Amino acid sequence: MARQRGFTLVELIVVVGIFSIVMAGIYSVFVRSNRVYISQEEVVAAQQEARSALDILGREIRMAGLIAADNQPGGFDMITAAAWGADPDSAIEIATVDVANRTTTLAFKSDLDDDGSTDAVQYVYYHSDHPTVSRRNTLYRETLTWSGGAWVDPSTVGEQLFLENIQNLTFTYQMADGTTSTAPAKLDDIRGVVINLVAQTARAVEPYEGGKFVRTRQLISNIQIRNLGLS
């Protein structure tokens, strides 16, 4: 009767070594795939949030100049652009940059909720180097109403967070003569606004090869303001 031979110790070591190498390769592929998935998930989330916010912002800017005439300052015969800080009859204010406080503000007037009352809306973007850390890279929104000869916030709530994780936000204005400007002198010639928004992931994520970085996505929206230049 022939003797049956088993595996020798050397053979077992070789098999275990080969198995370990194969499993290490499989694990490496799994880890890399998981990192890519998490990275893409963060990027998609940032892009979707920015796109949704940009859609709302564009829709509201597009309505700038739709000013209710019933017991409100101005009227439909006053659909022109001007710095409206103290002027109730103006429709839009160009984005102003406060270098000291590191903010960019865009404000405009419109009957946003179609209730016959004119609203003044302002968006404030806080730059990445803003003195208040918690407000850096954020966009806030506030709705004001006309009362006692001034624009006030009736809710006393103040600004509400609109969008986070903004790396950069700029506004370029399209003029009636076809030119563009970031700081137009003749506000009543504004006919459109180009919004350039660079969104970033909420945290640093790993790209395909080594290291962790904040991933970004750029979105550009061209808004034609239908209610300006009609008077």
C-alpha positions as CSV (number, residue, x, y, z in Angstrom):
1,M,0.0,0.0,0.0
2,A,1.5,3.3,-1.1
3,R,2.0,6.0,1.5
4,Q,0.0,9.2,1.0
5,R,2.2,12.3,1.3
6,G,0.9,15.6,2.7
7,F,2.2,19.1,2.2
8,T,5.7,19.8,3.4
9,L,6.3,22.8,5.6
10,V,8.0,24.6,2.8
11,E,5.0,24.1,0.5
12,L,2.7,25.4,3.2
13,I,4.8,28.5,3.6
14,V,4.8,29.1,-0.2
15,V,1.0,28.7,-0.4
16,V,0.5,31.0,2.6
17,G,2.9,33.6,1.1
18,I,1.1,33.5,-2.3
19,F,-2.3,33.8,-0.6
20,S,-1.1,36.7,1.5
21,I,0.1,38.6,-1.6
22,V,-3.2,38.0,-3.4
23,M,-5.2,39.2,-0.4
24,A,-3.0,42.2,0.0
25,G,-3.6,43.2,-3.6
26,I,-7.3,42.7,-3.2
27,Y,-7.4,44.8,0.0
28,S,-5.3,47.5,-1.7
29,V,-7.8,47.7,-4.6
30,F,-10.7,47.8,-2.1
31,V,-9.2,50.6,-0.1
32,R,-8.3,52.6,-3.2
33,S,-11.8,52.1,-4.6
34,N,-13.4,53.1,-1.3
35,R,-11.3,56.3,-1.1
36,V,-12.3,57.2,-4.7
37,Y,-15.9,56.6,-3.9
38,I,-15.8,58.8,-0.8
39,S,-14.0,61.5,-2.7
40,Q,-16.5,61.5,-5.5
41,E,-19.4,61.5,-3.0
42,E,-18.0,64.6,-1.4
43,V,-17.5,66.3,-4.8
44,V,-21.0,65.4,-5.9
45,A,-22.5,66.7,-2.7
46,A,-20.7,70.0,-3.0
47,Q,-21.7,70.4,-6.7
48,Q,-25.4,69.6,-6.0
49,E,-25.7,72.0,-3.1
50,A,-23.9,74.8,-5.1
51,R,-26.1,74.1,-8.2
52,S,-29.3,74.2,-6.2
53,A,-28.2,77.5,-4.5
54,L,-27.1,79.0,-7.8
55,D,-30.5,78.1,-9.3
56,I,-32.4,80.0,-6.5
57,L,-30.0,82.9,-6.6
58,G,-30.3,83.2,-10.4
59,R,-34.1,82.9,-10.2
60,E,-34.3,85.8,-7.7
61,I,-31.8,88.0,-9.6
62,R,-33.8,87.4,-12.8
63,M,-36.9,88.9,-11.0
64,A,-35.0,92.1,-9.9
65,G,-37.0,95.2,-10.8
66,L,-40.4,93.6,-10.4
67,I,-41.5,96.3,-8.0
68,A,-45.0,96.3,-6.5
69,A,-46.7,99.7,-6.8
70,D,-49.4,99.2,-4.1
71,N,-48.3,101.3,-1.0
72,Q,-44.7,100.5,-1.8
73,P,-41.8,102.8,-2.8
74,G,-41.4,103.0,-6.5
75,G,-43.5,101.3,-9.1
76,F,-43.5,99.5,-12.4
77,D,-42.6,102.8,-14.1
78,M,-39.4,102.9,-12.0
79,I,-37.8,99.7,-13.3
80,T,-34.2,101.0,-13.5
81,A,-31.0,100.0,-11.8
82,A,-29.4,102.2,-9.1
83,A,-27.6,101.9,-5.8
84,W,-30.7,101.5,-3.7
85,G,-29.2,102.0,-0.2
86,A,-31.2,105.1,0.5
87,D,-33.3,105.1,-2.7
88,P,-36.6,103.2,-2.5
89,D,-37.2,103.5,-6.2
90,S,-34.2,101.7,-7.5
91,A,-34.1,98.0,-8.4
92,I,-30.6,96.6,-8.1
93,E,-27.2,97.4,-6.5
94,I,-24.0,96.0,-8.0
95,A,-22.0,93.6,-5.9
96,T,-19.9,95.8,-3.5
97,V,-16.7,94.4,-2.0
98,D,-15.8,95.5,1.6
99,V,-12.1,95.1,1.6
100,A,-11.7,95.7,5.3
101,N,-14.4,93.2,6.4
102,R,-13.7,90.8,3.4
103,T,-17.2,90.5,2.2
104,T,-19.1,90.9,-1.1
105,T,-22.7,92.0,-1.1
106,L,-25.3,91.8,-3.9
107,A,-28.6,93.5,-3.3
108,F,-31.8,93.9,-5.4
109,K,-35.5,94.7,-5.1
110,S,-38.4,92.5,-6.3
111,D,-41.8,91.2,-5.3
112,L,-40.3,87.7,-4.8
113,D,-43.3,86.0,-3.2
114,D,-45.9,87.7,-5.5
115,D,-47.8,89.2,-2.6
116,G,-47.9,92.7,-4.0
117,S,-45.2,93.9,-1.6
118,T,-41.7,94.9,-2.6
119,D,-38.9,93.0,-1.0
120,A,-35.3,94.0,-0.8
121,V,-33.0,91.0,-0.8
122,Q,-29.3,91.0,-0.1
123,Y,-26.7,88.2,-0.3
124,V,-23.5,88.6,1.6
125,Y,-20.5,86.4,0.7
126,Y,-17.9,86.1,3.4
127,H,-14.4,85.6,2.0
128,S,-12.0,82.8,3.0
129,D,-10.0,85.3,5.1
130,H,-12.9,86.9,6.9
131,P,-12.1,87.9,10.5
132,T,-14.9,85.6,11.8
133,V,-13.7,82.0,11.2
134,S,-17.2,80.5,11.4
135,R,-18.4,82.7,8.5
136,R,-15.6,82.1,6.1
137,N,-16.5,80.6,2.7
138,T,-20.2,81.1,3.3
139,L,-23.1,82.9,1.6
140,Y,-25.8,84.5,3.7
141,R,-29.2,85.8,2.6
142,E,-31.5,88.4,4.2
143,T,-34.9,89.8,3.2
144,L,-35.8,93.3,4.1
145,T,-39.1,95.3,3.9
146,W,-39.7,99.0,3.5
147,S,-40.8,100.6,6.8
148,G,-40.6,104.1,8.2
149,G,-38.6,105.3,5.2
150,A,-36.0,102.6,5.4
151,W,-35.3,99.0,4.6
152,V,-35.5,96.9,7.8
153,D,-35.6,93.2,8.7
154,P,-39.0,92.6,10.2
155,S,-38.1,89.2,11.5
156,T,-35.1,90.6,13.6
157,V,-33.5,87.2,12.7
158,G,-30.9,88.8,10.5
159,E,-28.9,87.0,7.9
160,Q,-29.7,83.3,7.2
161,L,-27.1,80.8,6.0
162,F,-27.7,80.1,2.3
163,L,-24.7,78.2,1.2
164,E,-21.4,76.9,2.7
165,N,-18.1,75.8,1.3
166,I,-17.6,78.5,-1.3
167,Q,-14.0,79.0,-2.4
168,N,-14.8,82.0,-4.6
169,L,-17.8,84.0,-5.8
170,T,-17.8,86.8,-8.3
171,F,-20.3,88.8,-10.3
172,T,-19.8,90.3,-13.8
173,Y,-22.4,92.6,-15.3
174,Q,-23.6,92.6,-18.9
175,M,-24.4,96.1,-20.1
176,A,-26.9,97.5,-22.6
177,D,-24.2,98.2,-25.1
178,G,-22.9,94.5,-25.0
179,T,-19.9,95.2,-22.9
180,T,-19.2,93.6,-19.5
181,S,-18.0,95.1,-16.2
182,T,-17.3,94.1,-12.6
183,A,-18.0,97.6,-11.4
184,P,-20.2,99.4,-13.8
185,A,-20.6,103.2,-13.4
186,K,-24.1,103.4,-15.1
187,L,-26.2,101.0,-13.1
188,D,-29.3,101.7,-15.2
189,D,-27.5,100.1,-18.2
190,I,-27.2,96.7,-16.4
191,R,-29.0,94.0,-18.4
192,G,-27.6,90.8,-17.0
193,V,-25.4,89.2,-14.4
194,V,-22.8,86.4,-14.8
195,I,-22.3,84.5,-11.6
196,N,-19.0,82.6,-11.2
197,L,-19.2,80.3,-8.2
198,V,-16.4,77.9,-7.1
199,A,-17.6,75.3,-4.6
200,Q,-15.4,73.1,-2.6
201,T,-15.8,69.9,-0.6
202,A,-16.6,70.2,3.0
203,R,-13.3,68.5,4.0
204,A,-10.1,67.5,2.4
205,V,-10.5,64.2,0.4
206,E,-8.0,61.9,-1.2
207,P,-7.6,62.1,-5.0
208,Y,-6.6,59.2,-7.1
209,E,-2.9,59.4,-6.1
210,G,-1.6,60.3,-2.7
211,G,-2.4,63.2,-0.3
212,K,-5.6,64.9,0.8
213,F,-6.9,68.0,-0.9
214,V,-10.0,70.1,-1.0
215,R,-11.7,69.3,-4.3
216,T,-13.5,72.1,-6.2
217,R,-16.1,72.5,-8.9
218,Q,-16.8,75.7,-10.9
219,L,-20.3,76.7,-11.9
220,I,-21.1,79.7,-14.1
221,S,-24.6,81.0,-14.6
222,N,-25.6,83.8,-17.1
223,I,-28.7,85.6,-15.8
224,Q,-30.7,88.0,-18.0
225,I,-32.6,90.5,-15.9
226,R,-35.9,90.7,-17.8
227,N,-37.3,93.7,-15.8
228,L,-34.5,96.1,-16.2
229,G,-34.3,98.7,-19.0
230,L,-38.1,98.7,-19.6
231,S,-38.9,102.2,-18.5
